[in-house]
Amino acid sequence: MRIVHRYILREHVEMFALCLLGFVIIMLSGFLYELTDLMIGKRVPFATVITIAGYKMPELITQVIPASALFATLLTLTRLGRDRELDIMRLCGWGYTRLIIPILVVGAILSGLTFAISDNVVPAANHAYQNMIRNLIFEDALPFIQENIFFRGPENRIFYIKSVNNKTGVLNDIMIFEVRRHPYPQTIMAETAVINREEWVLNNGVRHEYDAQGFVNNEVSFDRLVIDTQADLSSFIGEQKTTREMTRKELAEQIELFSKTGFNVDVFKVDYHLKAAAPVAALVLVVIGCAFSLMASGSGRILGLVASALFTLFYYVLESVFHTLGTHSIINPVLAAWGANITFLSVAPISYLLARSGWHLNIKRK
């Protein structure tokens, strides 16, 4: 590695570490503030709160890595540009593309690391975190149930709950997949349900039975159906999982299972593809940061800070919009997951070409 590359790499890594630490502290402070209700209202020991925060840390870190990478890129390159170090390097024959290679490599490594943590550490940590929260809140009359969750119940049943009204105790859009007393699987779908200890009372639904080829060979609709789970919900509450508590492999299995029943699984497909697309945000934001820094060369860190904040805000707003469109089946789930990355990557070449053609942002300090 050339001296110039080592110098830029050191500057970038030091800035990234500082940004990462700052963002983690900010996110963790906000999270601990939310847990004060548990400490006071539920009288949870401080040690337990720290354990809960520890389980939340992997997800917090993966969430702030992309923003930290962008801030580090813009702050490093705008500082080098303000001090004319980039100009000197380029006068010595170093093209801008060659100069940013170490930063792009760091972005790629961060994306790979984020994916590894997100798929191998975060789901288990999130599940442990959610179970602790569920157990703490389980003192209520109705067990704490989240939206869009799967959990395995007794006798090889898989339950899915789309949404729940915790005030009334009514579950909405329920699906039960079971292999029980039948040679082939059957599914039960209902608009609403109410839990009465060991019974689920389902309303306005349909039962499907399938043959060996996976086709429906019997369909029975019902106004009211009582399912005996043979166990209180509390006995298997720890089995419930949201998509954030699943690995890509686990989520793919649920998608395959429920797609065979004709159930709309777009919301799960979006989350499945997002588990691969979200980690790439670190590299994408580094690329856009490098392109913008060429336009803003010599403008200093103030512009770098403002641009970083705006790019980060716009990226996550755009990601949220695409996610909503995908979960409502308005656009393809793959596009919904990758839309923000595609948009930003399409803007980067435009910024680079504008800078190469002589268009610059020159906002200098007096």
Contacts in CASP RR format, 6 or more apart in sequence:
PFRMAT RR
TARGET T0000
AUTHOR 0000-0000-0000
METHOD contacts of the structure
MODEL  1
MRIVHRYILREHVEMFALCLLGFVIIMLSGFLYELTDLMIGKRVPFATVI
TIAGYKMPELITQVIPASALFATLLTLTRLGRDRELDIMRLCGWGYTRLI
IPILVVGAILSGLTFAISDNVVPAANHAYQNMIRNLIFEDALPFIQENIF
FRGPENRIFYIKSVNNKTGVLNDIMIFEVRRHPYPQTIMAETAVINREEW
VLNNGVRHEYDAQGFVNNEVSFDRLVIDTQADLSSFIGEQKTTREMTRKE
LAEQIELFSKTGFNVDVFKVDYHLKAAAPVAALVLVVIGCAFSLMASGSG
RILGLVASALFTLFYYVLESVFHTLGTHSIINPVLAAWGANITFLSVAPI
SYLLARSGWHLNIKRK
1 9 0 8 1.000
1 102 0 8 1.000
4 89 0 8 1.000
4 94 0 8 1.000
4 99 0 8 1.000
5 101 0 8 1.000
5 102 0 8 1.000
6 102 0 8 1.000
8 76 0 8 1.000
8 80 0 8 1.000
8 99 0 8 1.000
8 100 0 8 1.000
8 102 0 8 1.000
8 103 0 8 1.000
9 102 0 8 1.000
9 103 0 8 1.000
9 106 0 8 1.000
11 76 0 8 1.000
11 79 0 8 1.000
11 80 0 8 1.000
12 72 0 8 1.000
12 73 0 8 1.000
12 76 0 8 1.000
12 102 0 8 1.000
12 103 0 8 1.000
12 106 0 8 1.000
13 72 0 8 1.000
13 106 0 8 1.000
15 71 0 8 1.000
15 72 0 8 1.000
15 75 0 8 1.000
15 76 0 8 1.000
16 68 0 8 1.000
16 69 0 8 1.000
16 72 0 8 1.000
16 106 0 8 1.000
18 72 0 8 1.000
19 67 0 8 1.000
19 68 0 8 1.000
19 71 0 8 1.000
19 72 0 8 1.000
19 75 0 8 1.000
20 61 0 8 1.000
20 64 0 8 1.000
20 65 0 8 1.000
20 68 0 8 1.000
23 64 0 8 1.000
23 67 0 8 1.000
23 68 0 8 1.000
24 57 0 8 1.000
24 60 0 8 1.000
24 61 0 8 1.000
24 64 0 8 1.000
27 60 0 8 1.000
27 63 0 8 1.000
27 64 0 8 1.000
28 53 0 8 1.000
28 57 0 8 1.000
28 60 0 8 1.000
31 53 0 8 1.000
31 56 0 8 1.000
31 60 0 8 1.000
32 49 0 8 1.000
32 53 0 8 1.000
35 44 0 8 1.000
35 49 0 8 1.000
35 52 0 8 1.000
35 53 0 8 1.000
38 44 0 8 1.000
38 49 0 8 1.000
38 52 0 8 1.000
38 136 0 8 1.000
39 46 0 8 1.000
39 49 0 8 1.000
42 136 0 8 1.000
42 137 0 8 1.000
44 136 0 8 1.000
48 132 0 8 1.000
51 132 0 8 1.000
52 129 0 8 1.000
52 132 0 8 1.000
52 133 0 8 1.000
54 125 0 8 1.000
54 129 0 8 1.000
55 125 0 8 1.000
55 126 0 8 1.000
55 128 0 8 1.000
55 129 0 8 1.000
55 132 0 8 1.000
56 125 0 8 1.000
56 126 0 8 1.000
56 129 0 8 1.000
57 125 0 8 1.000
58 117 0 8 1.000
58 121 0 8 1.000
58 122 0 8 1.000
58 125 0 8 1.000
58 126 0 8 1.000
59 122 0 8 1.000
59 125 0 8 1.000
59 126 0 8 1.000
59 244 0 8 1.000
61 117 0 8 1.000
62 114 0 8 1.000
62 117 0 8 1.000
62 118 0 8 1.000
62 122 0 8 1.000
62 278 0 8 1.000
62 279 0 8 1.000
65 110 0 8 1.000
65 113 0 8 1.000
65 114 0 8 1.000
65 282 0 8 1.000
66 110 0 8 1.000
66 114 0 8 1.000
66 281 0 8 1.000
66 282 0 8 1.000
66 284 0 8 1.000
66 285 0 8 1.000
66 312 0 8 1.000
66 315 0 8 1.000
67 285 0 8 1.000
67 308 0 8 1.000
67 312 0 8 1.000
69 106 0 8 1.000
69 107 0 8 1.000
69 110 0 8 1.000
69 282 0 8 1.000
69 283 0 8 1.000
69 285 0 8 1.000
69 286 0 8 1.000
70 285 0 8 1.000
70 286 0 8 1.000
70 288 0 8 1.000
70 289 0 8 1.000
70 308 0 8 1.000
70 311 0 8 1.000
70 312 0 8 1.000
71 305 0 8 1.000
71 308 0 8 1.000
71 312 0 8 1.000
73 103 0 8 1.000
73 285 0 8 1.000
73 286 0 8 1.000
73 289 0 8 1.000
73 290 0 8 1.000
73 293 0 8 1.000
74 289 0 8 1.000
74 292 0 8 1.000
74 293 0 8 1.000
74 304 0 8 1.000
74 305 0 8 1.000
74 307 0 8 1.000
74 308 0 8 1.000
75 301 0 8 1.000
75 304 0 8 1.000
75 305 0 8 1.000
75 308 0 8 1.000
76 103 0 8 1.000
77 86 0 8 1.000
77 100 0 8 1.000
77 103 0 8 1.000
77 289 0 8 1.000
77 290 0 8 1.000
77 293 0 8 1.000
77 294 0 8 1.000
77 297 0 8 1.000
78 293 0 8 1.000
78 296 0 8 1.000
78 297 0 8 1.000
78 298 0 8 1.000
78 299 0 8 1.000
78 300 0 8 1.000
78 301 0 8 1.000
78 303 0 8 1.000
78 304 0 8 1.000
79 300 0 8 1.000
79 301 0 8 1.000
80 86 0 8 1.000
81 87 0 8 1.000
81 293 0 8 1.000
81 297 0 8 1.000
81 298 0 8 1.000
81 300 0 8 1.000
82 298 0 8 1.000
82 299 0 8 1.000
82 300 0 8 1.000
82 301 0 8 1.000
84 298 0 8 1.000
86 96 0 8 1.000
86 99 0 8 1.000
86 297 0 8 1.000
87 297 0 8 1.000
89 95 0 8 1.000
89 99 0 8 1.000
90 96 0 8 1.000
90 99 0 8 1.000
96 294 0 8 1.000
100 290 0 8 1.000
103 286 0 8 1.000
103 290 0 8 1.000
104 283 0 8 1.000
104 286 0 8 1.000
104 287 0 8 1.000
104 290 0 8 1.000
106 286 0 8 1.000
107 282 0 8 1.000
107 283 0 8 1.000
107 286 0 8 1.000
108 283 0 8 1.000
110 282 0 8 1.000
110 283 0 8 1.000
110 286 0 8 1.000
111 279 0 8 1.000
111 280 0 8 1.000
111 281 0 8 1.000
111 282 0 8 1.000
111 283 0 8 1.000
112 279 0 8 1.000
114 278 0 8 1.000
114 279 0 8 1.000
114 282 0 8 1.000
115 276 0 8 1.000
115 279 0 8 1.000
115 280 0 8 1.000
118 275 0 8 1.000
118 278 0 8 1.000
118 279 0 8 1.000
119 247 0 8 1.000
119 248 0 8 1.000
119 275 0 8 1.000
120 247 0 8 1.000
122 244 0 8 1.000
123 244 0 8 1.000
123 245 0 8 1.000
123 246 0 8 1.000
123 247 0 8 1.000
123 250 0 8 1.000
126 242 0 8 1.000
126 244 0 8 1.000
126 245 0 8 1.000
127 241 0 8 1.000
127 245 0 8 1.000
130 146 0 8 1.000
130 242 0 8 1.000
130 245 0 8 1.000
131 238 0 8 1.000
133 144 0 8 1.000
134 143 0 8 1.000
134 144 0 8 1.000
134 237 0 8 1.000
134 238 0 8 1.000
134 240 0 8 1.000
135 237 0 8 1.000
137 144 0 8 1.000
138 144 0 8 1.000
138 234 0 8 1.000
138 237 0 8 1.000
142 166 0 8 1.000
142 169 0 8 1.000
142 195 0 8 1.000
143 195 0 8 1.000
143 233 0 8 1.000
143 234 0 8 1.000
143 237 0 8 1.000
144 166 0 8 1.000
144 237 0 8 1.000
145 161 0 8 1.000
145 164 0 8 1.000
145 166 0 8 1.000
145 171 0 8 1.000
145 240 0 8 1.000
146 164 0 8 1.000
146 240 0 8 1.000
146 242 0 8 1.000
147 161 0 8 1.000
147 162 0 8 1.000
147 163 0 8 1.000
147 164 0 8 1.000
147 242 0 8 1.000
148 161 0 8 1.000
148 162 0 8 1.000
148 163 0 8 1.000
148 242 0 8 1.000
148 243 0 8 1.000
148 267 0 8 1.000
149 160 0 8 1.000
149 161 0 8 1.000
149 240 0 8 1.000
149 241 0 8 1.000
149 242 0 8 1.000
150 158 0 8 1.000
150 159 0 8 1.000
150 160 0 8 1.000
150 240 0 8 1.000
150 241 0 8 1.000
150 242 0 8 1.000
150 246 0 8 1.000
150 254 0 8 1.000
151 158 0 8 1.000
151 159 0 8 1.000
151 236 0 8 1.000
151 237 0 8 1.000
151 238 0 8 1.000
151 239 0 8 1.000
151 240 0 8 1.000
151 241 0 8 1.000
152 158 0 8 1.000
152 159 0 8 1.000
152 236 0 8 1.000
152 239 0 8 1.000
153 159 0 8 1.000
153 229 0 8 1.000
153 231 0 8 1.000
153 236 0 8 1.000
153 239 0 8 1.000
154 229 0 8 1.000
154 230 0 8 1.000
154 231 0 8 1.000
154 236 0 8 1.000
155 178 0 8 1.000
155 180 0 8 1.000
155 230 0 8 1.000
156 178 0 8 1.000
156 179 0 8 1.000
156 180 0 8 1.000
157 176 0 8 1.000
157 177 0 8 1.000
157 178 0 8 1.000
157 180 0 8 1.000
157 229 0 8 1.000
158 176 0 8 1.000
158 177 0 8 1.000
158 178 0 8 1.000
158 254 0 8 1.000
158 257 0 8 1.000
159 174 0 8 1.000
159 175 0 8 1.000
159 176 0 8 1.000
159 240 0 8 1.000
160 174 0 8 1.000
160 175 0 8 1.000
160 176 0 8 1.000
160 177 0 8 1.000
160 258 0 8 1.000
161 171 0 8 1.000
161 172 0 8 1.000
161 173 0 8 1.000
161 174 0 8 1.000
162 172 0 8 1.000
162 173 0 8 1.000
162 174 0 8 1.000
163 171 0 8 1.000
163 172 0 8 1.000
163 173 0 8 1.000
164 170 0 8 1.000
164 171 0 8 1.000
164 172 0 8 1.000
165 171 0 8 1.000
165 172 0 8 1.000
169 194 0 8 1.000
169 195 0 8 1.000
170 192 0 8 1.000
170 193 0 8 1.000
170 194 0 8 1.000
171 192 0 8 1.000
171 193 0 8 1.000
171 194 0 8 1.000
171 195 0 8 1.000
172 191 0 8 1.000
172 192 0 8 1.000
173 189 0 8 1.000
173 190 0 8 1.000
173 191 0 8 1.000
174 188 0 8 1.000
174 189 0 8 1.000
174 190 0 8 1.000
174 192 0 8 1.000
174 193 0 8 1.000
174 200 0 8 1.000
174 202 0 8 1.000
175 187 0 8 1.000
175 188 0 8 1.000
175 189 0 8 1.000
175 190 0 8 1.000
175 258 0 8 1.000
175 261 0 8 1.000
175 263 0 8 1.000
176 187 0 8 1.000
176 188 0 8 1.000
176 189 0 8 1.000
176 200 0 8 1.000
176 227 0 8 1.000
177 185 0 8 1.000
177 186 0 8 1.000
177 187 0 8 1.000
177 257 0 8 1.000
177 258 0 8 1.000
177 261 0 8 1.000
178 185 0 8 1.000
178 186 0 8 1.000
178 187 0 8 1.000
178 188 0 8 1.000
179 185 0 8 1.000
179 186 0 8 1.000
180 186 0 8 1.000
182 209 0 8 1.000
184 209 0 8 1.000
184 210 0 8 1.000
184 211 0 8 1.000
184 212 0 8 1.000
184 214 0 8 1.000
185 210 0 8 1.000
186 207 0 8 1.000
186 208 0 8 1.000
186 209 0 8 1.000
186 210 0 8 1.000
187 207 0 8 1.000
187 208 0 8 1.000
187 210 0 8 1.000
187 261 0 8 1.000
187 263 0 8 1.000
188 202 0 8 1.000
188 205 0 8 1.000
188 206 0 8 1.000
188 207 0 8 1.000
188 208 0 8 1.000
188 225 0 8 1.000
188 227 0 8 1.000
189 205 0 8 1.000
189 206 0 8 1.000
189 208 0 8 1.000
189 261 0 8 1.000
189 263 0 8 1.000
190 202 0 8 1.000
190 203 0 8 1.000
190 204 0 8 1.000
190 205 0 8 1.000
190 206 0 8 1.000
190 225 0 8 1.000
191 203 0 8 1.000
191 204 0 8 1.000
191 205 0 8 1.000
192 202 0 8 1.000
192 203 0 8 1.000
192 204 0 8 1.000
193 200 0 8 1.000
193 201 0 8 1.000
193 202 0 8 1.000
193 203 0 8 1.000
194 200 0 8 1.000
194 201 0 8 1.000
194 203 0 8 1.000
195 201 0 8 1.000
195 233 0 8 1.000
197 232 0 8 1.000
197 233 0 8 1.000
198 228 0 8 1.000
198 229 0 8 1.000
198 230 0 8 1.000
198 231 0 8 1.000
198 232 0 8 1.000
199 226 0 8 1.000
199 227 0 8 1.000
199 228 0 8 1.000
199 229 0 8 1.000
200 226 0 8 1.000
200 227 0 8 1.000
200 229 0 8 1.000
201 224 0 8 1.000
201 225 0 8 1.000
201 226 0 8 1.000
201 227 0 8 1.000
202 222 0 8 1.000
202 224 0 8 1.000
202 225 0 8 1.000
202 226 0 8 1.000
202 227 0 8 1.000
203 223 0 8 1.000
203 224 0 8 1.000
203 225 0 8 1.000
204 222 0 8 1.000
204 223 0 8 1.000
205 221 0 8 1.000
205 222 0 8 1.000
205 223 0 8 1.000
205 225 0 8 1.000
206 219 0 8 1.000
206 220 0 8 1.000
206 221 0 8 1.000
206 222 0 8 1.000
207 218 0 8 1.000
207 219 0 8 1.000
207 220 0 8 1.000
207 221 0 8 1.000
207 222 0 8 1.000
207 225 0 8 1.000
208 216 0 8 1.000
208 218 0 8 1.000
208 219 0 8 1.000
208 261 0 8 1.000
209 216 0 8 1.000
209 217 0 8 1.000
209 218 0 8 1.000
209 219 0 8 1.000
210 216 0 8 1.000
210 217 0 8 1.000
210 260 0 8 1.000
211 217 0 8 1.000
214 260 0 8 1.000
241 250 0 8 1.000
243 251 0 8 1.000
243 268 0 8 1.000
243 271 0 8 1.000
243 272 0 8 1.000
244 271 0 8 1.000
246 254 0 8 1.000
248 272 0 8 1.000
248 275 0 8 1.000
248 276 0 8 1.000
251 268 0 8 1.000
251 271 0 8 1.000
251 272 0 8 1.000
251 275 0 8 1.000
252 272 0 8 1.000
254 268 0 8 1.000
255 265 0 8 1.000
255 268 0 8 1.000
255 269 0 8 1.000
255 272 0 8 1.000
258 265 0 8 1.000
258 268 0 8 1.000
259 265 0 8 1.000
264 329 0 8 1.000
266 326 0 8 1.000
266 327 0 8 1.000
266 328 0 8 1.000
266 329 0 8 1.000
266 333 0 8 1.000
267 326 0 8 1.000
267 327 0 8 1.000
269 333 0 8 1.000
269 334 0 8 1.000
270 323 0 8 1.000
270 326 0 8 1.000
270 327 0 8 1.000
270 333 0 8 1.000
270 336 0 8 1.000
270 337 0 8 1.000
272 333 0 8 1.000
272 337 0 8 1.000
273 333 0 8 1.000
273 334 0 8 1.000
273 336 0 8 1.000
273 337 0 8 1.000
273 338 0 8 1.000
274 323 0 8 1.000
274 336 0 8 1.000
274 337 0 8 1.000
276 337 0 8 1.000
277 337 0 8 1.000
277 338 0 8 1.000
277 339 0 8 1.000
277 340 0 8 1.000
277 341 0 8 1.000
278 319 0 8 1.000
280 341 0 8 1.000
281 315 0 8 1.000
281 319 0 8 1.000
281 340 0 8 1.000
281 341 0 8 1.000
284 315 0 8 1.000
284 340 0 8 1.000
284 341 0 8 1.000
284 344 0 8 1.000
284 345 0 8 1.000
285 311 0 8 1.000
285 312 0 8 1.000
285 315 0 8 1.000
285 344 0 8 1.000
287 344 0 8 1.000
287 345 0 8 1.000
287 348 0 8 1.000
288 311 0 8 1.000
288 344 0 8 1.000
288 345 0 8 1.000
288 347 0 8 1.000
288 348 0 8 1.000
288 351 0 8 1.000
289 307 0 8 1.000
289 311 0 8 1.000
289 348 0 8 1.000
290 348 0 8 1.000
291 347 0 8 1.000
291 348 0 8 1.000
291 349 0 8 1.000
291 351 0 8 1.000
291 352 0 8 1.000
291 355 0 8 1.000
292 307 0 8 1.000
292 311 0 8 1.000
292 351 0 8 1.000
293 304 0 8 1.000
294 351 0 8 1.000
294 352 0 8 1.000
294 355 0 8 1.000
294 356 0 8 1.000
295 351 0 8 1.000
295 354 0 8 1.000
295 355 0 8 1.000
295 359 0 8 1.000
295 360 0 8 1.000
295 361 0 8 1.000
296 303 0 8 1.000
296 304 0 8 1.000
296 307 0 8 1.000
296 360 0 8 1.000
296 361 0 8 1.000
296 363 0 8 1.000
297 355 0 8 1.000
297 360 0 8 1.000
298 362 0 8 1.000
298 364 0 8 1.000
299 361 0 8 1.000
299 362 0 8 1.000
299 363 0 8 1.000
299 364 0 8 1.000
300 363 0 8 1.000
300 364 0 8 1.000
300 365 0 8 1.000
302 363 0 8 1.000
302 365 0 8 1.000
303 361 0 8 1.000
303 363 0 8 1.000
315 340 0 8 1.000
315 344 0 8 1.000
316 340 0 8 1.000
318 339 0 8 1.000
318 340 0 8 1.000
318 343 0 8 1.000
318 344 0 8 1.000
319 339 0 8 1.000
319 340 0 8 1.000
322 331 0 8 1.000
322 335 0 8 1.000
322 336 0 8 1.000
322 337 0 8 1.000
322 339 0 8 1.000
322 340 0 8 1.000
323 336 0 8 1.000
323 337 0 8 1.000
325 331 0 8 1.000
325 336 0 8 1.000
326 332 0 8 1.000
326 333 0 8 1.000
326 335 0 8 1.000
326 336 0 8 1.000
327 336 0 8 1.000
335 342 0 8 1.000
END
